[in-house]
Amino acid sequence: MRARAGPVIEVRAALPADAVVIAAVHAASWRSAYAGILPDEYLAGLSVPRLAAGYDRMIRAGQNLLVAARTNVAKGEGPRVVGFAAGAPVQGGLAEAEISLLYVLDDWRDQGIGRRLMRSLGVGLASQGARSAFLWVLRDNPNRWFYRRLGGAPAAEGMIRFAGRELVQTAILWDPIDKLVAASPAAG
């Protein structure tokens, strides 16, 4: 009997057909990453259809939204899209581009998918003329270390009010953006 090939992941631009599964990844990732940080009732109330409508609008507007998608999925074998990232050039602020989203399903972490998404997003933003990029991460997010491993450096702190809570957030900066673009998809 022949051994079955492992999952093949491609990073590509999101398609309108991906909106619902992107929303499901968003909800699952938030429920995992923000448990104990955001109110349980807020996390439980995340609406996949409402999130999907927002992602559909982003995709149709041509925004920089990338997905990590399994290419060898048989029916019933789990999710096709296992992560996604988004960002765009910005005027003013800490850098010339802001990375606004990065989420990977728990079962798919530690496989280089987040790194591939971030690197691909960096390449795309650089091709749009951005020479630097930043993102905001909650100080209490248990996955915040990931951005430092990609060469980002803390650049600022601020407060944000979200879901009825005051939260501290840290800006992570890649200046130049080449630090992010050079982040090897295979490196730990």
GUMARZA-191856 format. One record per residue: residue in three letters; x negated, y, z of N, C-alpha, C, CB in turn. Coordinates in steps of 0.05 Angstrom, whole numbers, plus 5000, padded with zeros to 4 digits. Glycine has a CB too. Layout:
<recs>
ALAXYZXYZXYZXYZ...
</recs>
This chain:
<recs>
MET498349775000500050005000498250255000501950005024ARG498950444985497450684982498050885004498050814955ALA495951005015496251215035497551455023493551285049ARG499351575038500651815028499052065034503451845042ALA498852235014497352485017498552665038497252634990GLY496852805053497852995073499153235060495453085090PRO500153405076501553645066499753825050502953795088VAL500653925028499254115012500754385016499154034981ILE499254585024500354845031499355045010499654935059GLU501255194998500455414980501455674993501755374952VAL499855874990500656144998501456294973498256305013ARG503856394973504956524949506856744957506356324931ALA507656904938509657114942512356984949509957304918ALA513757104968516356994975518357034952517457135001LEU520156844950522356854930524956894944522356594912PRO527057004931529657034944530656774956531657144924ALA530056554943531056294954529656224981530456074934ASP527456364988526056305013527256455037523156385010ALA529056655032529956835054531056685078532057025043VAL532656485074533856345097531856195113536056155088VAL530056055100527955905115525956095128526555705096ILE525356315116523656525128524956615154523156765109ALA527556665153529056745177528956535198531956815169ALA529256285191529056065210526356045223529855795197VAL524256085207521456095218521256325238519356115195HIS522256555230522156795247523456735274523657035234ALA525856635274527356575299525856375316530256485293ALA524956155304523555945319520956055331523055705301SER519556205315516956315324517356515347515556455301TRP519356685345519856875367520756725393522057075359ARG522456525390523256375414520956245427525356165406SER518956165413516656035424514656245435515255865403ALA513856435419511756625427512656825448510856785402TYR515256895448516157105466517857005489517757305451ALA517856745494519256635517517856745542519256315517GLY519456855560518356965585517457255581516056805594ILE517257355556516557625551519057795544514457635527LEU520657685526523257805519525457655534523657805488PRO527757785538529957655552530957405537532257845555ASP531457195553532456945541534956985524533056735563GLU536757155533539257195518538657335491541257375535TYR536657505491535957635465534857425446533857855470LEU533057255455531857045438533956845429529656905453ALA535756775447537856585440539756705419539456495465GLY540056965419541957095401540757175374542957345414LEU538257105369537157155342538857015321534157065341SER539757175302541557065281540057015255543857265276VAL539856765248538456695223539856825199538456385219PRO542556825197543756955174543157255172546856915174ARG543157395195542557675196539657725188543157805223LEU537857565199535057595192534557535162533257405209ALA535957325152535757245124536557475105537356995118ALA538657625113539557845096537358055095542157965108GLY536058115117533858305117531458215100532858355145TYR530757955102528557855086529257845057527757575096ASP531757785050532657795022532258075011535557705020ARG533058275027532658555017529658615013533858755037MET527958525032525058575029523958455003523558465053ILE524758204999523758054975524758194950524657764976ARG527258254948528358374924527258654919531458394926ALA526358794941525159054938522259044930525459214965GLY521158794928518458764919516358814941517958934896GLN517158804966515258844988513258614989516658885014ASN510858675001508758475004509558265025506058605012LEU510958065018511757845036510757585024514957845039LEU508957455039507757205030508856975047504757215032VAL509056745035509856505050507656295047512556395040ALA507456125068505855875066507955655063504055835092ALA507855535039509955335032508655065026511555435008ARG509954865036509154585030510054525001510454385050THR508254414985508854364957509654074953506454434940ASN509153894972509753614968511853514988507153444970VAL514053654988516153595007518353424994517453855018ALA518753195006521053024998523453105014520352715001LYS525853045004528253115018528252995046530753005002GLY528953165066529153075093526453075108530352805094GLU524353175096521653165109520953415124519553115088GLY522853575132522253815147522154065130519653775162PRO521254285143521454545129519454555105520854765148ARG520354705085518654755062516854995068520354815036VAL517955215079516355445087515655415116517955715082VAL513055425122512155375150510955625163510155155151GLY510755845147509756095158510056315137506756065166PHE509756565147509856795129508457035141512856855122ALA507857225124506457465132507357695113503357435131ALA507357945124508058175108506358415117511058235111GLY506058595098504558845104504859035080501658785110ALA504059285085504359485064502359715069507259585062PRO501659845048500060095052501760295068499260215024VAL500460455084501760665100500260925097501960585129GLN501661145101500561415101500061495130502361615086GLY497661595136497061675163496961445182499261875173GLY496361495207496161275226493361175230498061055218LEU493260925240490660805247489060705223491160585266ALA490460635201489160515178490760575153488760215182GLU489760485131491160525105493260325099489160535083ALA493360105115495459895112496259795139494459665093GLU498759715141499759585166500759305160501959765179ILE499859115176500858845174503158835195498558625181SER505558785185507858805202508858535212510058945187LEU508258315199509358055206507257835201511857995191LEU507057655220505657405216506957205235502557435221TYR508056995224509356785240508756515227512356825243VAL508056315243507556045234508955865254504455975232LEU510455665244511755475262509755335280513355265245ASP510555285304508755155324507454905314510355095349ASP508954725301507854475291505854505269510154295281TRP505554745258503754795236501354975244505254915213ARG501255045269499055215279496455055280499655335306ASP494255195282491555075285490854905260491454895310GLN491954975237491254845212490255045191493754695201GLY489755285199488655485181490755635165486755365162ILE493355585171495455715155495656015161498155575161GLY495656085187495656365194493356525182495756405224ARG490956405183488556515172488856555142486056345179ARG489856355128490256385099492256605092491256115087LEU494456615108496456825103495257105107498856785121MET493757135129492557395135490457475114491357395163ARG488857285106486757345086488057415060484857095083SER490057265051491457325026492757595027493557105020LEU493957655050495257925053493058135051496757935080GLY490858095064488658285063487658335034486358195080VAL487358115019486558134991488558304976486257854978GLY491158244980493258394966493258694973495958274972LEU492958754999492959035008490459174997493059045038ALA488159044997485759164986486059224956483358974990SER487459044942487859084913489759314908488958834900GLN491259394929493059624927491659884936495659584943GLY489059864942487460094949486960134978488760334938ALA488059964995487659995024484759915032489659825040ARG483460085046480660035054480559945084478960275050SER482859955098482959875125485859785131482160105145ALA486159615152488759515159488959485189489359245144PHE491359495199491859455228494459315232491759715243LEU494859215256497459115265497759165295497658805258TRP500259155304500859175332501558895342503159365338VAL500458815365501058565378501658615407498658355375LEU503758485418504358515446502058415463506958375453ARG501358565483499158485500499658215513498658695522ASP502158155519502857895531503257665512505257935548ASN503057715486503357505466501057305470503357625437PRO501757055475499656855480497856795456500856605489ASN498656885432497056835408495457075399498956755386ARG495257285415493857525407490857485401494157735428TRP489657295413486757235409486157175379485956995426PHE488257075366487856985337486757215321490556895326TYR487757465325486957685308484057765313488757925314ARG483157735337480257785343478557585329479757775374ARG479457335327477857125313477757185284479056855318LEU479557345273479457425245477857675241482257465234GLY476457775261474758005258476058265265473758015231GLY478558265275479858505283478858605310482858465283ALA478958865314478058985339480259145351475559155335PRO480659135378482659305391481959605385482659265421ALA484059755377483660035370485260225386484260065341ALA487460135398489260315413491260145429490860515394GLU492460265449494560135464496960335465493660055492GLY499260225467501660385469503960235482502460495442MET506060375488508460245500510560235478509460405525ILE512160035479514460005461516759905478513859805437ARG519160015473521559925486522959735467523360155496PHE523359485475524559295458526259105474522459135441ALA528659045465530458855479530758935508529458565476GLY530859195514531259285541528859275559533459125553ARG526559215548524059195564521959385554522958905564GLU520359495572517959645566515659455562517359865588LEU514459455539512259265533509759405524513259065512VAL507459305533504959425524504159275498502759395546GLN503259435478502359325454499559425448504259385430THR498059265434495259335426495059345396493259135438ALA493859555386493259565357490659425351493159865347ILE490659245332488259105323487559215295488758785322LEU485059285292484159425268482059265253483159705275TRP482359265226480259155208479259395192481258915190ASP476959505198475859735184472859685181476459995199PRO472059605157473659595132475359345130471759615108ILE477259355112479059125108477558885098481259205087ASP475158925088473458695080472958495102470758805070LYS473058585127472758405150475058195150472758555177LEU477458285143479758105141479557935116482358255142VAL478858055094478657915069476557695070478058105046ALA474457745085472257545088472857325108469657685096ALA475057345123475757145143476256875128478257225159SER474456685132474656435118477056275125472056275123PRO478656175105480956015112480155765127482455945086ALA477755665124476955415137475655455164475055265119ALA474855705170473455745196475355725219472156025196GLY474355635242475955595266476755845278474455445286
</recs>
